Amino acid sequence: MWNEKEGDNMARSLFLREKPVKLLLALGSAGKKAKYVSVLSKEINCTYSHTVRLLDEFSTLGLVKFMKVSRVKYIELTEDGKDLTIQLEGTVRKLEKLKPLKQEIPKKEE
C-alpha cells in the first residue's frame, strides 16, 4: 500500500505522516492475527521505541488493544482501528494517484 519505490508522493506526504499510517496499515494487513511490536517496527522500518510510542498513542485513542501472552505483548486493532485502517487505505490509494500539474513558469518581460 505504501510503496516507497514509486518515489515520493507530494500529496500523500502533505496530508499524512508516514510512520503512523504505515503502522496502522501494517496492523490492518495482519487480518485477524495479532502482531508484536518488534515485527511491526521491522515491517515499517521504524525504531522499536518510536513504534511503542505510536502504539501507546493509538491505544489512548482506542485504535489498538494490547494482549500479553507470557512475555510477549501482542497488538490488535479495535473495531474503530479497523474502520480507520480501511478508510486510510482508500485515502492513501487516492493520494498516490494524484499527479502534480505541470505549470509553466512565466517568462519575465525585459
KALIN-V490926 format. One record per residue. N is the residue number from 1. RES is the residue in one letter. PHI is phi in whole degrees, -180 to 180 (none if undefined). PSI is psi in whole degrees, 0 to 359 (999 if undefined). Layout:
n & res & phi & psi
N & RES & PHI & PSI
N & RES & PHI & PSI
This chain:
n & res & phi & psi
1 & M & none & 311
2 & W & -102 & 88
3 & N & -93 & 111
4 & E & -77 & 339
5 & K & -69 & 337
6 & E & -79 & 3
7 & G & 92 & 170
8 & D & -76 & 130
9 & N & -99 & 115
10 & M & -62 & 316
11 & A & -65 & 315
12 & R & -62 & 315
13 & S & -64 & 326
14 & L & -68 & 319
15 & F & -98 & 339
16 & L & -130 & 140
17 & R & -83 & 132
18 & E & -62 & 304
19 & K & -65 & 314
20 & P & -60 & 320
21 & V & -67 & 316
22 & K & -59 & 320
23 & L & -64 & 313
24 & L & -62 & 318
25 & L & -67 & 324
26 & A & -66 & 320
27 & L & -66 & 322
28 & G & -69 & 328
29 & S & -75 & 348
30 & A & -73 & 347
31 & G & 70 & 232
32 & K & -92 & 355
33 & K & -80 & 138
34 & A & -84 & 149
35 & K & -118 & 163
36 & Y & -111 & 163
37 & V & -57 & 315
38 & S & -64 & 324
39 & V & -66 & 316
40 & L & -64 & 316
41 & S & -64 & 323
42 & K & -69 & 320
43 & E & -63 & 323
44 & I & -101 & 5
45 & N & 57 & 57
46 & C & -136 & 154
47 & T & -68 & 155
48 & Y & -60 & 314
49 & S & -66 & 322
50 & H & -67 & 320
51 & T & -61 & 316
52 & V & -63 & 317
53 & R & -63 & 317
54 & L & -63 & 318
55 & L & -64 & 324
56 & D & -63 & 318
57 & E & -64 & 318
58 & F & -61 & 320
59 & S & -64 & 318
60 & T & -61 & 325
61 & L & -83 & 355
62 & G & 79 & 24
63 & L & -92 & 333
64 & V & -133 & 160
65 & K & -133 & 149
66 & F & -103 & 141
67 & M & -129 & 126
68 & K & -102 & 122
69 & V & -120 & 112
70 & S & 52 & 248
71 & R & -100 & 358
72 & V & -103 & 133
73 & K & -102 & 117
74 & Y & -96 & 151
75 & I & -120 & 135
76 & E & -133 & 147
77 & L & -76 & 143
78 & T & -82 & 178
79 & E & -61 & 318
80 & D & -63 & 320
81 & G & -63 & 319
82 & K & -64 & 317
83 & D & -61 & 315
84 & L & -65 & 321
85 & T & -62 & 317
86 & I & -61 & 316
87 & Q & -66 & 320
88 & L & -65 & 322
89 & E & -58 & 314
90 & G & -65 & 319
91 & T & -65 & 315
92 & V & -62 & 317
93 & R & -59 & 315
94 & K & -66 & 316
95 & L & -64 & 325
96 & E & -70 & 337
97 & K & -80 & 339
98 & L & -69 & 136
99 & K & -121 & 140
100 & P & -66 & 142
101 & L & -76 & 140
102 & K & -82 & 120
103 & Q & -111 & 137
104 & E & -79 & 139
105 & I & -83 & 123
106 & P & -64 & 140
107 & K & -84 & 139
108 & K & -77 & 134
109 & E & -84 & 137
110 & E & -100 & 999
